[in-house]
Amino acid sequence: MNGLIERWKSRLPVTSRTPVVTLGEGGTPLVRADRVAKAAGLPPGAVFLKLEGLNPTGSFKDRGMTLAVSKAVEAGATGVLCASTGNTSASAAAYAARAGLRCVVFLPKGKVAAGKLSQTVMHGAEIVEVDGNFDQALAMAVQAAERLGFTLVNSSNPLRIEGQKTGAFEVVETLGRAPDHHFIPVGNAGNITAYWKGYTELGHRPRMCGWQAAGAAPIVLGRPVKNPKTIATAIRIGRPVSWTAALAARDASNGSIESVTDAEILAAYRFLAREEGVFCEPSSAAPVAGLFKLAKARKAPQGLTVCVLTGHGLKDPGITARFKPRIRRVKAGGRIVL
Ligand SMILES: *Cc1c(COP(=O)(O)O)cnc(C)c1O
């Protein structure tokens, strides 16, 4: 089973002595989204979705985690540690289990989606619930990692960014070119930084267009947000770790970082599920919400746009309760008119 380290080793900081900890991550589908394109007033073939929810633990975090954990083992670490809104902890817990390392996670109380928490529990991570938000949990995680001598596997770890840049390599490989616009949700801003690094290493410069949730949009506002609020918990970040790098990617690519409301995110989330057959988590719908927002303002991006759908819909089953299904009930063997 080969993952992205084997696939891209010449472009990653590994040697033949690096013990590769892999679950077969990467190689995710890039699917055409003609219904999204049509709804945005764009021609067929103008929009593609990178389905990162199809990674082993259901989010793109696995791309960085395979490398961060492999290098932690190579360095002789006894454990890994992170703060997380859920997907980083699920991924860290899985890769640590596979590597036989201890894994400690700091989670903001009550703000982690059910699917992500179940993964973290089942992979045997040691969970610390922080009565505070992600940013506060991260500050504690940094100190605890130092104290224990564990490897911090948050996106402040440059190996996470190195692993995640392979997403850009795959997009270029599949399309045979780079997109004109790269749409991506922005939380701690590690992933926008990573894709930009990947594209530029191949000599490409697509416009990097990041999307934050309106209630958690520090980069858009130009100042930290003390109490970030959004249903898109994976991007509920008030003080992004890779803030400066994200601004650099935005400016060097002539791109943008803007925000969408929770209502816009949920509308795109539903549209993707109903019209494209793609079930992502709410945060992942932010770039598509952004595309629809631009289209409404008659500013839809011309050319080829790739939207990264960062995590799987099953991660956050709680949100689906907002969408009341019409269910008809019948006794076994009874008559039902459809
Ligand atoms: C982590 C995460 C994000 C945010 O990525 P950053 O690198 O923190 O900007 C977005 N969506 C999902 C599903 C995530 O897990």
PDBQT file of the ligand as one rigid body, heavy atoms in Angstrom, charges set to zero:
ROOT
HETATM    1  C1  LIG A 401      -8.331  21.788   9.177  1.00  0.00    +0.000 C 
HETATM    2  C2  LIG A 401      -9.496  21.977   8.281  1.00  0.00    +0.000 A 
HETATM    3  C3  LIG A 401      -9.712  23.165   7.568  1.00  0.00    +0.000 A 
HETATM    4  C4  LIG A 401      -8.832  24.374   7.730  1.00  0.00    +0.000 C 
HETATM    5  O1  LIG A 401      -7.554  24.184   7.233  1.00  0.00    +0.000 OA
HETATM    6  P1  LIG A 401      -6.373  25.174   7.669  1.00  0.00    +0.000 P 
HETATM    7  O2  LIG A 401      -5.148  24.559   7.148  1.00  0.00    +0.000 OA
HETATM    8  O3  LIG A 401      -6.431  25.222   9.159  1.00  0.00    +0.000 OA
HETATM    9  O4  LIG A 401      -6.700  26.505   7.074  1.00  0.00    +0.000 OA
HETATM   10  C5  LIG A 401     -10.775  23.245   6.707  1.00  0.00    +0.000 A 
HETATM   11  N1  LIG A 401     -11.620  22.199   6.559  1.00  0.00    +0.000 NA
HETATM   12  C6  LIG A 401     -11.455  21.040   7.227  1.00  0.00    +0.000 A 
HETATM   13  C7  LIG A 401     -12.432  19.945   7.021  1.00  0.00    +0.000 C 
HETATM   14  C8  LIG A 401     -10.390  20.892   8.099  1.00  0.00    +0.000 A 
HETATM   15  O5  LIG A 401     -10.247  19.740   8.771  1.00  0.00    +0.000 OA
ENDROOT
TORSDOF 0
